[in-house]
Amino acid sequence: MNVELGKLPDGGLVVMCDSHFPHEIRRIEYYRDQRLMMLVYDADHEGDLMHYELSDVCANTVENSPNVMIVDHSPGRKLYGYDVPLVQIGL
């Protein structure tokens, strides 16, 4: 599963995946001190930690965003998107 973070023309954030997420994402947690994002599903399923630290520019954009658009772009399926809250953890 390859997960990418992007910025929409209106300044909003988008997370896109090249395969189906294992479950619908409930929220994204952003750990400010480590500049890492965790995709959180629900109480019965573990989350997925994005495997790269965000750059200074990207971290600033994330820290000013209240939510994230999730886009599921699985091969052979229609493009599917929904908004989730962005919870910021740390200083």
Secondary structure, DSSP 8 states (H G I E B T S, - for coil): --EEEEE-TTS-EEEEESS--SS---EEEEETTTTEEEEE--TTS--EE-SS---HHHHHHHHT-SEEEEEE--TTS--EEEEEEEEEE--
